Amino acid sequence: MRGADRIRFRGTPRVLEAAVESATGVAGAHPVHVDSLTAGARGPVEGIAVTAGADPIVRLSLPSGTPPGTYRGLIEFDGAERPVELVVEPEVMLRLLPARLVFEANPGERVPFELSLVNVGNVAAEIRGAYAFGVFDVAGSERAIGKMVSGDATTEQRRVDVFADAVAEEHGGLVRVKIDSGSGPIAPGATTDLNVTIHVPDRIRPGHTYWGTWPLHNLRYYVRITGRPAGERRHEAQS
């Protein structure tokens, strides 16, 4: 091993990887310690070098908010001190609280919620003013399969077509999300309150439960809606 050779890592703060020439060729896990970082990254940083024959893969983790950029420091690997270069890439990582929405509503109802949005990534994320996503009846797949195998298909209609038609019938339509307040950029490490209005599709049926995910950058936020009889208005968020 040539001690002066710089080890170059690349990845997001959670996982940076580098291929390093092995000194021993012995497979196993070797502790890694980075104790000198520049440009604002916080140390020390602990990692594990996973050795596989002569080509070990070294994996490191940095604080999640470490900004994108190139960092240099030192690492202790197999008992020798080596210079390192860490190329940190941008990563959008959002969290919404509560962790999911589960509520009951009438078809076509507009339901308000207050949510907390946390940016645990290392770059700012832009929150738009409106979103939309589809929902599907939780028992829809089972019913669609039942129709397919029940023998309803004619010689002109294949069973796969029966299944496709049945699946389409179980789709609850598009849920529309309006961001009443809290839209715009959210900085790394920041938390903001989102006031949202969820417009429940007209297609949902009373007594049926539907689920879908609201795509928000990296996040796929789980939403579950049960249709209520007309005139009854009650909803709740569950974590």
BELVENRA-V922707 format. One line per field, one symbol per residue. ss: DSSP state (@ for helix, = for strand, . for the rest). phi: phi as a letter, one per 20 degrees, with the letter a starting at -180 (. if undefined). burial: b if it has 24 or more other C-alpha atoms within 12 Angstrom, else e. Layout:
ss = ???
phi = ???
burial = ???
This chain:
ss = ......======..=======......=======..........=======...======........=========..=========.....====...=====....==========.....===..========..@@@@@@@@@@.........@@@@@@@@@@@@===========..===....=========......=..========..=========............
phi = .efefeeddbqegfbdcbecffedmefqdcfccdcbcdmnfdcfcdbceeecmecfdddccdgfegfgqdccacbdclndecfccdeeefbebdcdcffadcbdbegnfddebdcddcddedcfcedfebbbbeccffdffffffgffeenffefecffffffffffffefeneedddefbofofcfgnecceddccdefffffdgnedccacefclfedefcccdfdfgnecbbbdce
burial = eeeeebbbbbbbbbbbbbbbbbeeeeeeebebbbebbeeebebebbbbbbbeeeebbbbbbbbbbbbbbbbbbbbbbbeeebbbbbbbbbbbbbbbbeebbbbbbbbbbbbbbbbbbbbbbbbbbebeebbbbbbbbbebeeebeebbeeeeeeeeeeeeebbeebbeebbbbbbbbbbeebeeebbbbeebbbebbbbbbebbbbebbbbbbbbbeeeebbbbbbbbeeeeeebeeee
